[in-house]
Amino acid sequence: MSAGLTEFAAAKLNLALHVTCRTADGYHQLDSLVCFAGAGDVVKLSPGPLRLEVDGPFADALCADADNLCLRAAEMAGADISIRLTKNLPVASGIGGGSADAAAVLRGLKRMGYPIPVNLGELGADIPVCLKSQPARMQGIGERLTMLPPLPRLHLVLVNPGLPLSTPQVFAALRSRNNPPLRDIPDFADFAELVDWLGHTRNDMEDAAVGILPVIGDVLVALTSCGAAFVRMSGSGATCFGLFDTAGQATQAAETLQRNGWWSVATELAQPPHCG
Ligand code: C5P
């Protein structure tokens, strides 16, 4: 490798997340409409030895030890590289986080000629979809992907109340694990059609997460008060998103929500990555 390269690790959003059953191994079967936001972390790869440095607004919340998914991804690919991770997104927050970062490392390594490891799921259930970083229906425990046509333009606001939430803890708190799957996902003609379709879907983890962190309920109410056309929690939380009619409304909402001391950003859908 002669020079370094940069990969964007877009925030993953579960626009809809249905939990359809729990299997014998304790994992949950999911059915989810996933998309990626223009807000994200940044990964820079340069010649080794293998190491990880973290900077950015949420660097302190992250442990750069050998367990970090970025290092484990590089090791799995057999790559001796130096990784600089700029952590712009809150950690343990239901928007991909470590999985998006590790997937960005793997995309960068692919551009350098390294093969993508086959046993990706070992790193995390969200890694396959984060590798694609494009709209997809995600099923199974995350390994079954159906890529979707581009979604209508979205004016998104992401909000996190500043408290981490453990994914296993939220799964453990689910009251119902046998829920209906998603209806067929159409090729959405426009924003209104997407919002209408989402109105018939759920995030089956939302009630359990609100039970653990009631402030998530406050975030959802606040997003609605800011005029969002649709609001929901992403993944196992605590990050929530709102879909707005215009970019101006989204920007104003993000500024209002920041005044509560919450992390909030207005953004749109991510551009597709160089390779996935
Ligand atoms: O794979 P990931 O690190 O995202 O998952 C964290 C934990 O969440 C798993 O160890 C498992 O307890 C739970 N999980 C699950 N079903 C899934 C994905 C994750 O039960 N489909």
Boltz pocket constraint, residues with backbone or C-beta under 6 A from the ligand:
constraints:
  - pocket:
      binder: B
      contacts: [[A, 26], [A, 27], [A, 28], [A, 29], [A, 30], [A, 121], [A, 123], [A, 124], [A, 125], [A, 126], [A, 140], [A, 141], [A, 142], [A, 167], [A, 168], [A, 171]]
      max_distance: 6.0
